[in-house]
Amino acid sequence: MSVDLVTPLYKTCAALYRTLPRAVSEGITETVYAAVAELSADRRLLVTRHLRRAQRGLTGAPLDRAIRATFKSYGRYWVESFRLPKLTEAELDFGISWEGLEHVYAPMLAGRGAIVVMPHLGGWEWAAFWAARILGFEVTAVVEPVEPPELFDFFTDFRESLGIHVVPLGRGAGQAVLRALREGQMLALLSDRDIEGTGVEVEFFGERTTLPAGPATLALRSGAPLVPAAVYFRGGRHHAVVRPPVPVERTGARLRDDVQRITQCVAGELEHLIAAAPDQWHLQQPNWPSDYDALEAIGRPYPRPPRG
């Protein structure tokens, strides 16, 4: 019987980050993730590949700096997230600025709900907490189940404590999020990775891969706007950029044709958002078929998701 050491570690970090001064927490985490950047060959390889996709021509010393910055940014994500419950409303509100908020605000006020598609970038939980606490929106997020189950329960309880309703990705998720949209909620979807391997093929940063079909399918079925957004670290604060909604309409003979076309539009929007700050892109998993080949080449094979 294996012993779960990961869950207690996250719980300990969460407790420490809420207790220690922010500068101390960031210093500890920066040291840890600097070590990860040097010692974890598979993560470093994937971060390198993703950075070079988002910023073509990145090599040498600038690439090394970007790799270190990416791991530092990921460490900051955990510090910022775990400190959220201790913030006052004034601190929460001061900590974020916005542009394009009307693209979400208008449909939410009209009771239509909104589907917000985001990359794994910056501090999305800060924005979701702000939308729930300051704007009074009902926020639902679809999240990837992680192992062990105790760790997933910890993350779920933490996000629920922020006022974010959590729907595990998998069977039953579709009906749950459609119900949330019918109730006029804001749906947060991290959409730059096809976790289940059931998505549609698109070109993403100049290379063929698949992205989740869920956002486009939900938009077509619900009528809720499909709004690309990202939340960036900017100095000691956060800055959210909300783009105009992706056009959603039926034009093809088959639903899947429309889903593919709309998802390709989403891919283009995600490229635009990621390219604005590639070193805040926290994707550290294989996301293109060639990533799996590259991992195998260094002796670090990664299970390929089923296709179809």
N, C-alpha and C positions, 0 to 999 in steps of 0.2 A: 504494500500500500504506500503510495507516494505521499510525501508531506508537502502541504501547500505553504511555501515560504513567500510567494509573491503577494498574496492578499495582505498578510500582516505588514509587509514592507510598505505597500501603498497606504495602508491605514496609518502607519507610523509617520510617513511623510506628510500626509494630510494634516495630522495633529500638530506636527512640528511647524509646518508652514503657517498655520494659523496662530502659532504662539511666538515664533521667532520674528525678529524684525525682518522686513522684506529684503533688505540688503544682504543679511546673513543667509536667508533662505536661497536667494539667487546665487550667492557665492558658492554654497554647498552644491547646489544643483548644477551650476556651470562646471565645477570640478568633476562631478560624476559624469556628465555628458561629454566632457572633453576626453575623458578616459574611454568612454564608449566609442567616440569617433576614431580613436587610435586603435582600439583593441577588437572592435566588432567588424570583421572583414566584410561580412555580408551586408550589414547596414551601411557601412561606408561606401561599398560598391553601389548600392541602390541609390543612396543620396547623391553620389557622383553622377550616376546616369540620369537621374531626374533633373538635377541642376543643369546639366549640359543640354537636356531637351528644352528646358525653359529659357536658357540663355546660351544660345549657340556661340561657339567659338571660345567658350570658357575653358582655359587651360592653365597649367603652371601655378604660380603663386596666387593669382586671383581665384582660381578654382579651390586651392587649399583653404584660403580665407573664407570662401563661401561655404565650404563643407563645415568648417568650425562654427561659422555663424548659424548654420542650419541646426546643428545639434544644440547650440546655445539657445536658439529660439525655441526648440522643443522643450528644453528644460524650463524655460520661462513660462511656457504654456502650462505646465503642471503647477508651478508656483502660483501663477495668477489664478488658475482655476480653483485650487484648493483653498486659497485665501478669500474667495468670494463670500462664503457664508458670514464672515466677520465684518464685512463692509456695511457702513451705513448707507442709506439711500442717497445722501449727498455725495459720499465718496464714489458710489457706483455711477451716479449720473455725471460727476466731474470726470470720471476716468474714460469716457468715450465721446467721440464726435462722429458725425454722420454726414454723408452726402447721398442724395437720391432716396432719402427715407420715404418720400411721397409715394414711391412705387410699391411699398408695402403698406404704408399707413392708410392710403385711400381704400383699397379693397378690404382691409381689416375693419375700418369704420363702417363700410357698407355691408359687413356681415358675410362677405364672400369667402373669407379665408385667403391665404396666400401660401404658395409652395416656394420656399426659399432654397435654392440649390447652391451649394458652397463647396470649395475645395478644402482639404485638410490643411488649413493655413491659418496662422495667427491664433487668436483667441476667440473662437466662435461662441464658447459658453458664456463669456462675459456679455456679449451682445444678446444672447438668448435670455440671460438673467435680467438684463436691463429692460428688454422688451416686456418681460413678465412683471417685473417689480415696478418699473417707472411708468410704462405705457399701459399696464394692466391687461396685456394680451394673454390669451391662453396659448401656450407654446407646446407643441409636440415634436419630439425628435425620434427618428428611427436610427437605432444604433446597432452595431455589430455585436452579436454575442461573443464573449471571450471566455477562455478557459483559465482557471477552473471556475465552476459556477459561482463559488463564493466571491470571486473577484468581480464577476458580472453583477452580482447582487449588490456589492459595495458601490460600484459605479452607478447603478440604477438608483440606489437610495440617495447617493450624493446628488445626482441630477434632479431627482424628485424634490429634494430639499431646496433646490433653487427655483422650484416652480415649473420645471420642465417635465412634461409627461413623457415617459419613455416607452417606446414600442420596439421590442426586439425584432431585428430583421429575420424573416422566415415566414413559415406558414401562419396565416392569420393577420400578417402585418397590413396587407392591402385593405382589408375591410376596416381595420382599426383606423388607418389614416384617412380613408374616405369618410368615415364617420366624423373624424376630427375636422375635416374640411367642411362638411355639411354643418357643423356647429360653429363655423366661422373662425377656426383656430389658425395660427401660423404654424406651418409644418416646416421643420428644418431638416434638410437632407444633405448629408455629405455625399457628393455625387461624382467624385473624380476617380473612383475605384469600383470595379465590378467584382464584389466580394464573392457572390454566389456563382459567378460564371454563367449567368443566364441572360446577360444583357445583349445589346445590339452592337454590331460592328460599326466603328467610326474611325476617322482619322483624328488622332489626338497628338499634338506636337509633331506632326509630320510622319507619324508611324501608326499603322493599323493596330487597333486593340478593341476591346469592348468596354462600354460604359453602361451603368444601370438603365434599364428601360422604365423603371418605376416612375421617375419624375414626369416624363412625357405622357405616359399612360394615365397617371393620376390627373394631369392637367386636362387631357382630352375628356376624361370621364366626369370630372367634377366641375369644369368651367372655371376653376380657380387660376389666377395668373401664375405663371412660371417665372420666378424672379431670381436672376443670378446675383450673388453677393459674396463678399469676403470681408473679413475683419483682420486688420493689420495691427501689429505693434508699431507704435509711432512715439518715439521717445519713451516717457514713462506712462503713456496712456495708450488707448486703442482708437483706431479709426476704421469705421465701417463704410464700405462702398457698396451701394445698391444700384444695380444696373436696370435699365428699362426691361419690362417683361419680354421674354422670348415669344414670338408669334406662335400661337397654338390654334390650329384649325385642321379639319379633315379635308384633304385634297386628293389622297391616293385611293386606289381601289381596295387596298387592304389596310387594316388598322396598323399592322406592323410596319408598312411602308411609311406611314405618317409618324409613327414612333421613332423610326430610324432617322428620318429627316429632322425631326425636332431635337432628338438627342445629339445629332451632329451640330446643330445650332448651339446647344448647351455646351458641347465640347469647345466650340470656338469662344464662348463667353468665359469658360473656365481658364482657357489658355490666356486670355486677356488679363484676368484677375491674378493668375499665378505669376505671369511675367512681370507684374508690377513689383513683386518682392519674392523672387525665387528662393532666397535663403530663409524665408519663413514658411516654406512648403514642407510640412511635416510628414509627408508620405515616405515611409521607410519599408514598404512592401513591394514585391514585384507587381508591375502594373501593365506590362507589355509582354508579349510572348518571348521576345528576345531577352528580357530580364531573367527568365527562368533558365535560359541557355547560359547566360553569363554566370549565374550562381552555380550551375553545374560545373562550369569550367574551372571554378576556384574550389571545388569540392564542398560547396555548401548548398546542396539541392533543396528546393522549396516545393512543397506539394502544389501541383497545378490544379486550379479549380476545374470542375467538370464544365463541359461546354454543351450548350443546347438547352 
